Amino acid sequence: MKRIYVGVIILLFLIITPIVLWYLEDDKPLNVAILDKTVPNETYREHLGVNWFLNHYKYTLDGQPYDVENDYYGTLPKEKTKQVTEKNFPTDYSNYDVIYLADTYGVYKDDLYEEKRLGQRSEKIVGGLEMEEWQSIVARLANKKKSMLIAEYNTFASPTSEAVRKELQDYLGISWSGWIGRYFDELDYHKNLEIPQWVIDEHGDNWPYKGGGFLLFNEKTEKLLVLELDKHVKTEGIQVQFTKKGEKFFNSSASADYGYWFDIITPKYKEDALANYEWDLTQEGIKLLTENNIPEQFAAIVSQNKQYTTSYYFAGDFNDVSRAPSLYKIKGLPTIYKYAEKFADSSFYWSIYIPVMHKIFDEFEHKEIRETVNTETFNYNARIQGQSFEVLKDGKWKPIVFKGVNIGMGKPGAFPGEAAITEEEYYQWFQQIAEMNANTIRVYTLHPPGFYRALAKYNEKNLDKPLYILHGVWINEEGLAESLDAYNEETLKDFQLEMKRMVDVIHGNMYVEPKVGHASGLYDVDVSKYVIGWVLGIEWYPQMVVGTNEKHATIGQYNGTYFETKNATPFEHWLAEQMDLITVYEKDKYNWLRPMSFTNWVTTDLLKHPSEPSEDEDLVGVNPNVIFTKGEMQSPGQFASYHVYPYYPDFFNFDKDYLNYVDFRGNKNSYAGYLKELHEAHRMPVLIAEFGIPASRGKTHENVYGWNQGQMSEQAQGETLQHLFEDIMHENLLGGLVFTWQDEWFKRTWNTMDYDDPNRRPFWSNAQTNEQQFGLLSFDRFKVKVDGNTEEWKGTQLYDTTPSDSTDFAVDYDEKYLYFKMKSDVLQKASPRILLDVVPEQGNTSAISIKDMKFSNGVDFIVELNKDGNSHMIIDEYYDFYDYFYGYRLKMIPPRMAAVTKNSGNFAPIYYVLNKQLYLPEQNITTDFSSYETGKLLQGNANPESNDYNSLVDYTWTENNVIELRIPWLLIQSKDPSQREFMGDLYKNGEKASVKVDNIFIGALFVDKEGKVIQSLPEAKNHVLPPLTAYSWETWDAPKYQERLKQSYFILQKLFKEY
């Protein structure tokens, strides 16, 4: 009997002790805002799991346990009336420590009724995370009081807007392409009520799937994929497995089956993944994923530790449990359930979710905030020392030579104001820039948060060789141009706000609200120690400088806190005032100073250029020498920054002193001559903040030494950039920053801007516009390599030819070119003439250069290919924009047509303008209107992987009579190939004439040396060419592109290593 009593006592002790121990632990006051918009009924399952966790671990809200029914924000169910009301998300989270985004999908009408099968698409009642709600959350996360954000599956998917989704993903450090998934034990919806109703509604009786498998659904494209067990996956289900970093962080190597819906996401940085999903795919399954751009491995838990906050994303309904124990006041209870329910549906909750939550909450409790305000008396880490620029490294001042690039906001498919460059892209670019042996990046304006996060991430991994930033602050160009006054109230107010905003941004202390044409988001990474200088403003419009000087002639000199002027003009006064404002703001708020400069260019330099033909290009100067530092700013100092290109303004080709200057090589060099004089004119060191050469087919300006703005190969681009950088260094300047890192498809240039559709420029690559191709990084995918190897061809065969026929004629396209492939035995004795009819109701039905042949189509262009290399594209005179615009419209040249005539039979070479007439004041002469033949075609090898690659090549003609040709879209006057838009009838509708076509029409003639046709496609009958074959292509709004480092990159890589 005694033994029974002892046993009972021991049993009671074992039962009571965990309860007593639970009560003995102190409560943990912690305010957690639980946000859940998906509560259609009183099960509260979308936040039931987190509520149980908080209560078990004794986290309290206002001294009380969390109430699953009341202590959350979102939808409030009323089961009896089949309704929901809404408890709005807080507008102020300042009293909350943790924000838990459980679910924002929402409640829909069918959710309110007890259907056996869920997932019917019905009317939304409540749902989606609104921008205002997200901004309220961000306001708390940006606060210097520590915080934590936890978000789960269904927090940024539909119906949340794309703008909110982007900001939330950027903040969480993840990328989501729209795919979600779930494993089902049975795919036959007759047997499995878990298969969503929308699957049945979409597919009905056309649903052949049975047995286990995954449903993968893309919420953006609404594409559904099925991965069947055995066929696509070897084993049942999917598991969550900690990564090596996760194992170390959680001190566990646990894994568990996960049985609910999940996101297919990738972390921006692989090391941020604490857990991944693991599934066992067959080769066929891997192939299916690859075809749909779905990663084989994707993250389950992603964490980012930020300055004031920590974030976690759970890529699944991790806290979603159908029931939770009513008891929670027992210490060690999760461990009991972990083993007791190891094979139950709730196993994941106990074996993964609870331990993960326990760890991250414990980490949060012990997180310490790093102060960002500099408390040291020493408040700068970069300075001007004589004619050198120095940075503080390992406690010692070290001089640096600026060797780097400018980075703009351009990316294919988006205008710069859309801030579309991703954090992953920035990070990869930083790696490539550093591998080029560069040390500095200059930016002109605010970039998206991903730029600063990627920079911090890169530099933290490369402390011995960080990338430094020269940061600009943009000013509204339109406001300056319209007012011609830098003191214009609205423009100046915006600029000054932007300067303060930029200071807060680089210190990781700013949320920028969404604004059209402006980057936005939460800037919570401090990169201030890498920003070694300000370069304020833009290339100043000379008429605006004059206007400011005239309007404020009596303003006098500026005497501020850190800057003053002596003998300054009103605009120079204005510059000193702005330099002072940004310095005062940063010093007062962060106790930090940095070297100062402002943007300048040759047009407004402090020199006089009497040989310059354009009055505006030497109208007024802006002189950095009249602005002086004061007080503490004398330590970091100031420097001058100039944009200097060798081909513009025109005096580089006419100034006798510059043209006769002999450089260090012993060669005459007007660029080096200018740099020498520029340097000597300054009392401070000078940085060439922009210099560049475009690797483009199109050309805008010529230089006497061949350093042209355009019609330069990638090789010539690199060699010329090397030449210019060597000039910069030998003239003892601070260094040079190449314009620019990446090609910019959105750009325009003066001699082609009237040819294209300005609203569609970012969606295609214009080989004829040099401004788009200054980059060292190309986005052109070159679908056809134009090297004579036709194995890659997947285009459209014309005239029933096949690749195996003796005659093969095919066409293809990409974002930059229209491609042709031609093979024929007749090429041994004849030359091809490719005919293009691109617009309806015009064109020539004959050609004077082609004897005895009539065309059934109105032909607009003829491609004249000759094996000797003398090849051209010619254009119907009536359709020639160059002749229409400069001859007929502006009367700058004699028009070709004495009388405007359609279907004249006349074709003409294709020209672009280079310069209008120029008056040379020193020589007292006027130059001729100048142009160049852009329709001339270059023969060679256009494959970037070939040793004899030449990026300017248009076609190749092999010994075995294979021709590959690429024609730039603008050369056939396509205003926007992405929408099949071409120039229309110019003489009828003017220079903006436009027409969208369904097809263009293509044919080919083979002519002998006398111009006689010996064969044709289609086959001619009685000297009449039948109607040409129609060719069309899919329109696009999302261009395909592929990053590739140009030849110039590798030339600079070798050069920069020497400095």
TORVEX-94930 format. One record per residue (C-alpha): z, y, x. Coordinates in steps of 0.25 Angstrom, whole numbers, plus 5000, padded with zeros to 4 digits. Layout:
<kedos>
ZYX...
</kedos>
This chain:
<kedos>
500050005000500350095012499050075017498350125004499250245004498750275019497350255015497450345003498050455012496950435022495950445012496550565005496650625019495150605022494750665008495750785009495550815024494150865023494450945010495651005017494851035030493851105021494851195015495551225028494251285034494051435032493051495022491851555029491451685022489951695023489151765013487851685010486751735001486151614995484751654989484151554979483051584969482751444966483851404956483251364943484451284939485951264941485851164952485651274962485051174972484351274980485651324986486651224982486651164996486951295003488051324993488751194996488551215011489251355010490351305002490651175010490751255023491651365017490651485017491151575006490551694999491651804995492751694998492151594989491251474990489851484987489451464972488151394970487951454957488251604960488251624975486751644977485651734974484351694966484051624953485251594944484951474934485251474919484951324916485351334901484351444898483251404909483251534916483651594929484151734933484151794946485251834955484451934964484551914979485452014986484852144990485952165001486452045009487352125018488552045013487851905016487951835029486951725026485751725017485251585012483851585006483951454998482651464989481851574984480751494977481251534964481351474950480151444941480051424926479951264927481151264936482051304924481751174917482151034920480850974923480750844930479750894940479851024947478851104954478051154942477351294945477951384935478251534933479251594943480551654938481151694951480751664965480351714979481051794989480651944987480452034998481552124994482452004994482051965008482252105013483652105008483851975016483252035028484152165027485352065029484651985040484352115048485752155047486552155060487652075053487351925055486651845045485951715042484751675033484451535029483151515021482651385015481351325009480751404998481251545003479951605007478951514999478251554986478551634978479051724990478051824994477251815007477851945013479351885011478951745016478351805029479551885032480551775028479751675037479651775049481151795048481451645047480551615059479651525051478151505047477751445034476351415030476651375016476851225017478051155010478251015008479150895003479250745004479150664992479550514991478450504980477250584979476850524965477250634956477350534944478450464952479150584959479650704950479850784963478350804965478250954961477550984947476551074954475950954962475650884949475151014942474151034954473750884957474050804944473350674944472650704957473950674964473750534971475050534980476150434980477250394989477950484998477450605005477550755007476950864998476650985007476251114999475751245004476351354996475351465001474051384999474551284988474051164996474751034994474750925004475250785003475750705014475850555010476850455016476150355026474850435025475450575031476850545034477450415039478850425034479550485022480050625021480350735031481550755039482250885045482550865059483250965069482451015080483151015094483551155092484151115079484850995084485551075094485851185084486351095073486950995083486250885075485050795076485050765061483850755053483650725038482650695028482250815019481750795005481350924999480351035001480151105014479351215021478351185032478751295041478651325056479651405064479051525072479751465084479951315085481351335091481851395078481651265071483051195070482451075062481051025058480550935047480050805053479050715046478250595050476750625049475550535050474350575058473650605044474850685040474850765053473350795051473550835036474650935041473750985052472551015043473551095034474151175046475551105043476451085055476850945057478250995061478951105054480351165053481451135044482551235049482151365057483151455063483151595069484251665075484051815074484851935079485751955066485351825058485051685059483951625050483651475046482551425037482651285031481251235027481751155016482651155004483851115013484951165004484351114991485251004986485250944972486750934972487850974982489250914982490250984973491250964984491151044997492551065001492650945010492450965025491450875031490750845017489350875023489550765033489950665022488750695014487850695026488050545027488350515012487050575008486250535020485150465011485250554999484350674996485450765000485450705014484750825020485750925015486850855021486250815034485450935038485751055028487251065029487351045044486251145046486951245037488251225044487751245057486951375054488051435046489051405058488051475068487951595059489451615059489451615074488151705076488451825084487551955082486952015094487052165094485652235096486052375099486152395114487552425118487252445133487152585139485852525145484852535134483452505139482752385146481452455149481152585157480052665164480352675179479452775185478052715183478552575179479052505167480352425169481052325160482552275162482552125165483752045170484452175173483352235182482252335179480852275182479552345181478452285172476952295171476552305156475552195154475452155139474752165126474752245113475052165101474552215087474752165073473452095071473151955067472051885060472051895045473052015044473052165046474152215057475052275046475252135040476052095052475451955052475751905066476751795065477951775074477351645080476051715084476851835091477651725098476451655103475751785107476951825115476851695123475451715126475651865130476751825139475851715145474851815148475851875157476051995149477452065147477252165136476752175122476552305115476552315100476152445092477052425079477952345072477652195072478152085062479552025065478851905072478451995083479852025087480451895085479351825093479551925104481051895105480751745104479751755115480551845124481851765122481151645128480551725139481651815144481051815158479751865153479851935140478752015133479052155132478652245120478152385120478352425105477552525097477852605085476652625076476352755068475552765056474152805061473652845047474752945045474453005059472953015056473053075043474153175046473653205061475153235063476153145070477253215062476753175049478053155041477653015035476952965048478153005057479252955048478552815047478352815062479852855065480352745055479452645062479952685076481452655071480952535064480352485077481652505085482452425075481352315075481352295090482852285089482752175078483452265068482452295057481852245044480452305041480152295026478752255023477652365023476152355022475552365036476852345043477652235049478952195042480152105042481452085049481452125063482752055068482452025083482852115094481652135104482052275109482352225123480852185124480352315119480152395132479552515126479052595114477552635113477552725101476352755092474852735091473652785098473752935094472652995085472253115093471953205081473353165076473953215090473253345089473653365074475153335078475053435089474453545080475353525068476553535077476153625088477553695088478453575088478853595103479453495112480253365108481653355114482253225108483353125112482553045122481153115123480753255125479353325127478853425136477553505134477253405123476253415111476853405097476253255096476953225110478253285104478053195092477953075101479253115109479953125096479552985091479952925105481252995104481452945089481252795092482152805105483252875098483252775087483252655096484352715105485252755094485152625086484952515098485352595110484052555116482952635124481552595129480352655136479452745127478052765125476952805115475552755112474452835118472952815121471852875129471452965117472753035118473053025132473553145140472253155149471053235146469653165145468553265146467453145146467953095132466853105122467753105110468553225107469653145100469853055112470353165120470853265110472353265113473353195122474753135120475553155133476653065136477053145148477653255139478653165133479953145141481153045139482553105139483953045141484152895140482652875138482352915152482752785156481752695148480752805149479352825144477952775147476552815142475652715134474152715133473052635127471952635136470552565135469452575144468352605134468952705125468952825124467552855129467952935141468252805149466652795150466452935153467553005161466953015175468353015182468752895176467452825178467452855192468952805194468952695204470052585201470852495210469652395210468752505216467952515202467652635194468652625182468852735171469952655164470752655177470452795180470952835166472252755169472452825182472352965176473252915164474352865173474352995182474453085170475753025165477153045171477652915165477052765166475852725158475652595150474252555145474752505132473452465127472152425134471152315130469752255129469252185116468652045118467652075107466152065103466152195097466152325106466652465103466652535116466052515130466652545143465852585156466452465163466252365152467652365147467152385133467852385120467252255115466152155118467052105129467351955131468751895132468451885147468052025148469152075140470152005149469452055162469452195157470852195152471252145166470452265172471152365164472552305166472252315181471852455180473152485172473952425183473252485195473352625188474852605189475152595174476252525167475352415163474452385151474552315137473252245132472752275119472852185112473552045111472851985099471452015092471652105080470652065069471052185060470552285070469352375068468452455078467652575076466252515078466452395068467452455058466352485048465852345049466952265043467952265032469252335036470152265026469752125032469752135047470952045050470251935043469151905053468851925068467852035071467152005084466452145083467652225082468252235096469552295091469952155085469752085099470652155109471652045109471951945120472151845108471051805099471151755085469651705084469651555081468151535086467851425076466551405084466651415099465151455101465051365114463851275110464851155106464651135091465651025089466651125083465751165072466251155058465351255051464251255040462951185043461751265039460451215034460851065033460951055048462050965054462650975068461850845071460450905067459450955077459651085070461051125067461451265061462851295056463751415054465251435054466251555054467651605058468351735057467551795068466151735068465051665061464551545069463251475070462851345076461451315078460751195085459251165085458151105094457351225090458251315099457551265111456351345108456851445097457951545095458751555082458851675073460051655063459851735050461051785043460951845029462451895026462251995015461451985002460252074998459952125012459452075025458052055030457051945025456351945038456551995053455552065061455951985073455651845066454251825063453651765051454951735043455451785030456951765026457351725012458751795015458951935019459451915034460452015039460651955053459851875063460551815075459451805086459951695096459151675109459551575120459351685131460551755126459751875119460351855106460651955095461051975080460152065073460452135059459552175047459352325050459852355036461152285037461452345051462752415050462652485063461352545060461752585046463052645050462752725063461252745060461052765045462552805041463052885052461752925059462252905073461052815077459552815072459552705061458652585063458052595049457152715047457352685032458452595027457652465024458152325019457452195023456752265034456652145043457252225054458452165061459252245072460252225083461652235079462352355086463752415086464052565089464852585102464952745103464352855095463852975103464853025112464853165118465253165133465953305136465953295151464453245152464053335140463153215134463153135121463052985123462152905113462752825102463052685108463052545102462852395107462252275101463352195095462352095089461952045103462451895105463051835117462751695121463851605128465051525126466051575116467051465117468451515122468751385128467451385137467451435151466251525148466851575135466351715132467051775119465851865117464851755115464051745102463251615104462951495112461651425114461751295121460751215129460651115118460251225108461551245101461951385097463251435092463351575087464551665082464251795075465351895073465551925058465352075060464052055067463452005054464152125047465252045040466352145036467352025033466851885035468151835029467651885015466151865018466052015018464752085024464252225025463352255013462152345011462452455020461352555016461752535001463252525001463652595014464452555027465452485019464452395011465052255010464652125003465451995002464551875003464651724999463651685010462851725021461551655024461151595037459851545043459151525056457751545062457251495076456251585082455351565095455151675105454151745097455151755085454451655077455251565068455051415072456251355063457251405053458451375045458151365034456751315036455751425034454551405024453251495025454051585035455151615024456551575028457251515015458551565011459651555021460851455020462151525014463351515023464751555018466151545023467551545017468251685016469551705022470851795022471551715032470751705045470851585054471151625068471551565082472251625093471651625107471951695120470651765125470151755139470751895141472151845139472051745151471451855160472651945157473651835159473151825173473151975175474551995169475151895179474751985190475652095185
</kedos>
